[in-house]
């Protein structure tokens, strides 16, 4: 049986944008998706040039996302897009997602899910009402050795978990890029486009999602500090939190974008009664296991000792590095599987989006108030 690529439309990601190109490469990597249409920029020239560069039919390069949804919905089902990828600044996530879901299209959205919890809940309501799939780009969950780490903790290799430490350390906003014309920095530090949190929403959500995903534990309480180091910056650029997990585990979360000289230092360490693990995004093909009663082990992507669920996440033999694009591609492959009816696929979606928005709001409330600890509700996100 021939498996045809699914058709993807994109909102945002025009000329000069970073994340749109990442999505396009990831979606194309395994042949599951073909970019067919887009509304890439509100700048008509950039929009047209992006469509031309990507080799799209000019008739399917639309001036607005409303025009894209209406134009594609009017096409025969065999020609119209199957899903919309949203790669805009945060303030457009909710309006585009809700409109796309209401128009009958599945959605793959950049994180964070929305500007605030109310918007996130509105997206979730639209997804449930439409019956369409909604996925979120929590990229780091797509790394093979992140899944290996999650599986080992879930089966109890380390005993009861005691410590969860996650950090996401960047330095690119150490200066005043946001007031010097850098478009990526500009919107991320603008409350009207980024939402409630700056660094918190941009990378703090990644750290929080990874910690809960791999540990298989929910945070029950947190104590937070949000700081802004660069003068006149309107949102946080430095975030710290103490975490209390269900079952008694304790944790720390550090996310910053003003650690001058740092690159993309996402690192997760989890320890239980019998040992622990250590994974870092800048060396993603290595997972270190440390034990209380025997020598440390180093697992390598594609090497021996990995679980049965890991080989399908890999594309090359051991020693041929895979990284960010491939992890992203695993999410797009999983999303395609969902649309084709594979109920066993696990892709970040509504639950992850709602949960991380709850985290953002709790962090801000705690940092602004006098309470030592703030509860993080374990709501019914299903």
C-alpha positions in Angstrom: 0.0 0.0 0.0 1.5 3.3 -1.1 1.7 5.9 1.8 1.3 9.4 0.4 2.8 12.4 2.2 0.3 14.4 4.3 -0.1 18.0 3.2 1.1 20.8 5.5 0.2 24.5 5.5 2.3 26.9 7.5 1.5 30.2 9.2 4.6 32.3 9.9 8.1 31.2 9.3 8.8 33.7 6.4 12.0 35.1 5.2 14.5 35.8 8.1 12.6 33.7 10.6 14.5 30.9 12.5 12.0 28.3 13.6 9.9 28.1 10.4 12.9 26.6 8.5 13.5 24.1 11.4 9.8 23.0 11.1 10.1 22.6 7.4 13.3 20.5 7.5 11.9 18.3 10.3 8.6 17.8 8.6 10.3 16.8 5.3 12.9 14.5 6.8 11.0 11.2 6.8 8.7 11.9 3.8 5.6 12.0 6.0 4.8 15.6 5.1 4.9 17.9 2.1 4.6 21.6 2.5 1.8 22.7 0.2 0.6 26.1 1.3 1.4 28.9 3.6 0.8 32.4 4.9 4.4 33.1 5.9 4.5 36.9 6.6 2.2 39.9 6.8 4.9 41.6 4.7 3.7 40.9 1.1 7.2 40.9 -0.3 8.6 38.5 2.2 5.5 36.3 1.9 5.9 36.0 -1.9 9.6 35.5 -1.8 9.3 32.7 0.8 6.7 30.9 -1.3 8.9 31.3 -4.4 12.0 30.0 -2.5 10.0 27.0 -1.4 8.7 26.2 -4.8 5.0 26.6 -3.9 2.2 27.2 -6.3 1.7 31.1 -6.0 -2.1 30.5 -5.7 -1.4 28.7 -2.4 0.7 31.4 -0.9 -1.9 33.4 1.0 -1.8 36.9 2.3 -3.3 36.0 5.7 -4.0 33.0 7.8 -7.7 33.5 7.3 -7.3 33.5 3.6 -5.2 30.3 3.9 -7.9 28.5 5.9 -10.7 29.6 3.6 -8.8 28.9 0.4 -7.7 25.4 1.5 -11.1 24.5 2.9 -12.6 25.3 -0.6 -10.3 22.8 -2.3 -11.3 19.2 -2.9 -10.4 17.0 0.1 -7.8 15.2 -2.0 -5.9 18.5 -2.5 -6.3 20.6 0.6 -3.9 20.6 3.5 -4.3 18.1 6.3 -2.7 20.2 9.0 -1.5 23.7 9.9 1.9 24.4 11.4 1.9 27.5 13.5 5.4 29.1 13.8 4.5 32.7 14.7 5.2 34.7 17.8 3.1 33.6 20.8 0.3 36.2 20.5 -0.9 34.5 17.3 -0.9 30.9 18.6 -4.4 30.9 20.0 -6.3 32.8 17.2 -4.6 30.8 14.5 -5.0 27.5 16.2 -8.6 28.0 17.1 -9.5 29.2 13.6 -7.6 26.2 12.0 -9.3 23.7 14.3 -12.7 25.2 13.7 -12.0 25.1 9.9 -11.4 21.3 10.2 -7.6 21.2 10.1 -5.2 19.5 12.5 -2.6 21.8 14.2 1.0 21.5 15.1 1.9 24.5 17.2 5.1 26.1 18.5 5.4 26.3 22.3 4.4 27.8 24.6 0.8 26.9 23.8 -0.6 30.4 24.2 -0.2 33.8 25.9 -2.0 32.6 29.1 -4.1 29.9 30.6 -7.4 31.2 29.3 -6.1 31.1 25.7 -4.7 27.6 26.2 -8.1 26.4 27.5 -9.8 28.0 24.5 -7.5 26.1 22.2 -8.2 22.9 24.1 -12.0 23.5 23.8 -11.7 24.1 20.1 -9.7 20.9 19.6 -12.1 18.7 21.5 -15.1 20.3 19.7 -13.6 19.8 16.3 -12.2 16.3 17.0 -8.9 17.3 15.4 -5.4 16.6 16.7 -3.3 19.3 18.4 0.4 18.8 18.8 3.1 21.0 20.5 6.7 21.5 19.6 8.4 20.4 22.8 11.3 19.3 20.7 13.5 17.8 23.4 11.0 15.1 24.1 11.9 13.8 20.6 15.5 12.8 21.4 16.0 9.1 21.5 18.0 9.1 24.7 15.4 11.2 26.4 12.9 8.4 25.7 15.5 5.9 27.0 15.9 7.9 30.2 12.1 8.1 30.6 11.6 4.4 30.1 14.3 3.4 32.6 12.8 5.6 35.3 9.3 4.4 34.5 10.4 0.7 35.0 12.0 1.5 38.3 15.7 1.1 37.5 16.7 3.7 40.0 14.1 3.0 42.7 12.0 5.8 44.2 13.1 9.2 42.7 14.5 11.6 45.2 16.1 14.4 43.1 15.2 16.1 39.8 17.5 18.9 38.6 16.9 20.6 35.3 18.7 23.6 33.8 18.4 25.5 30.5 21.3 28.0 30.2 21.6 30.4 27.3 23.5 33.7 26.9 22.2 35.2 23.7 20.1 37.9 25.5 23.0 39.1 27.7 23.0 42.3 25.8 20.3 44.6 24.5 19.5 42.8 21.2 15.8 43.3 21.8 16.3 47.1 21.5 18.8 46.9 18.7 16.7 45.6 15.9 17.0 41.8 16.4 13.6 40.5 15.4 13.9 37.2 17.4 14.9 39.0 20.5 12.4 41.8 20.0 9.2 39.8 20.1 10.4 37.5 22.9 10.8 40.4 25.3 7.5 42.1 24.3 4.6 41.3 26.7 2.1 42.0 23.9 3.6 39.2 21.7 5.4 36.9 24.1 2.8 36.6 26.8 3.2 36.3 30.6 6.8 35.2 30.7 10.0 36.0 28.8 12.7 33.4 29.5 10.1 31.6 31.5 7.8 31.0 28.6 10.5 30.6 26.0 12.8 28.0 27.6 11.5 27.6 31.1 8.6 25.7 29.7 11.0 23.3 27.9 12.9 22.6 31.1 9.7 22.0 33.1 8.2 19.7 30.5 11.3 17.7 30.2 11.6 17.3 34.0 8.0 16.0 34.4 8.2 13.9 31.3 11.3 12.0 32.1 10.7 11.7 35.9 7.1 10.6 35.3 6.3 12.8 38.4 4.1 15.9 38.7 5.3 19.0 40.5 2.9 19.7 43.4 4.4 22.9 44.7 7.0 25.5 43.6 8.9 28.5 45.0 10.0 30.9 42.3 12.2 33.9 41.6 12.0 35.8 38.3 14.6 38.4 37.5 15.3 40.9 34.7 19.0 41.8 34.5 19.1 43.8 31.3 18.0 47.4 31.8 14.6 48.4 30.4 13.8 44.8 29.4 10.1 44.3 30.0 10.0 40.5 30.8 12.1 38.1 32.8 15.4 36.9 31.4 16.4 34.7 34.4 14.3 32.2 36.2 14.9 30.0 39.3 12.6 27.6 41.2 12.5 25.0 43.9 10.2 22.2 43.1 8.3 19.7 45.3 7.2 16.6 43.3 4.6 14.0 44.2 6.0 11.1 46.2 8.4 13.4 48.1 11.1 14.0 45.4 12.7 17.5 45.4 14.0 19.4 42.5 15.5 22.6 41.1 14.8 24.4 37.8 17.1 27.1 36.4 16.4 28.8 33.1 18.3 31.9 31.9 19.1 33.7 28.7 21.7 36.1 30.2 24.5 33.6 31.1 27.0 35.4 28.9 28.9 33.1 26.6 26.7 30.1 27.0 25.0 28.4 24.0 22.0 26.1 24.5 22.8 24.3 27.8 19.7 22.2 28.5 20.7 19.5 31.0 18.7 17.0 33.1 19.9 15.0 36.1 17.6 12.7 38.0 18.5 10.5 41.0 16.7 7.8 42.9 17.6 5.4 45.7 19.9 3.2 43.7 21.4 5.6 41.1 20.7 8.3 38.6 21.1 9.6 35.1 22.5 12.6 33.3 21.6 13.9 29.8 22.6 17.2 28.1 21.1 18.5 24.9 24.5 19.7 23.5 25.7 16.1 23.7 22.4 14.4 23.0 23.7 11.0 21.8 25.1 10.2 25.3 23.2 9.2 28.4 25.2 8.6 31.6 23.9 6.2 34.2 25.5 6.3 37.7 25.0 3.7 40.3 25.6 3.4 44.0 27.1 -0.1 43.9 28.8 -0.4 40.5 30.7 1.6 37.9 28.9 4.2 35.8 27.5 3.3 32.4 27.6 5.4 29.2 24.8 4.6 26.7 25.2 5.9 23.1 22.5 6.4 20.5 22.6 3.4 18.2 24.8 1.5 20.6 24.1 -1.6 22.7 21.9 -1.6 25.8 19.0 0.6 24.6 15.4 -0.4 24.9 13.3 -1.9 22.2 11.5 1.4 21.6 14.6 3.4 20.7 15.7 2.1 17.3 12.6 3.5 15.5 13.6 7.0 16.7 17.1 6.7 15.1 18.0 7.1 11.5 21.8 6.4 11.3 24.2 3.8 12.8 26.0 4.5 16.0 28.7 7.2 15.8 26.8 9.2 13.1 25.5 12.1 15.1 21.8 12.9 15.2 20.5 16.0 16.9 18.0 18.8 16.9 16.4 18.4 13.5 16.1 14.6 13.9 14.4 15.0 17.3 12.0 17.5 15.8 11.4 15.1 13.0 10.4 12.4 15.5 7.6 14.7 16.6 6.4 15.3 13.0 6.6 11.6 12.3 4.5 10.9 15.5 2.0 13.6 14.5 1.6 11.9 11.1 1.1 8.6 12.9 -1.7 10.2 15.0 -3.4 11.5 11.8 -3.2 8.0 10.2 -4.8 6.4 13.2 -1.9 5.1 15.2 -3.2 5.3 18.8 0.1 4.1 20.4 2.0 7.3 19.3 3.0 9.7 22.1 3.3 13.3 20.9 3.2 16.4 23.1 -0.3 18.0 22.9 -3.1 19.5 24.8 -2.2 18.0 28.2 1.4 19.2 27.9 0.3 22.6 26.7 -2.2 23.1 29.5 0.2 21.8 32.1 3.0 24.1 31.1 0.7 27.1 31.0 -0.4 26.2 34.6 3.3 26.1 35.5 4.0 29.6 34.0 1.1 31.2 35.9 2.0 29.5 39.1 5.7 30.7 38.8 4.6 34.3 38.2 2.1 34.2 41.0 4.6 32.9 43.5 7.4 35.3 42.4 5.0 38.2 42.8 3.5 37.2 46.1 4.6 36.6 49.7 3.8 32.9 49.9 6.9 30.7 50.3 5.2 27.9 48.3 2.5 27.9 45.6 0.5 24.8 44.7 0.6 23.6 41.1 -2.8 22.2 40.5 -2.9 18.7 39.1 -6.0 19.3 37.1 -7.8 17.0 34.7 -6.1 18.0 31.4 -7.4 15.0 29.4 
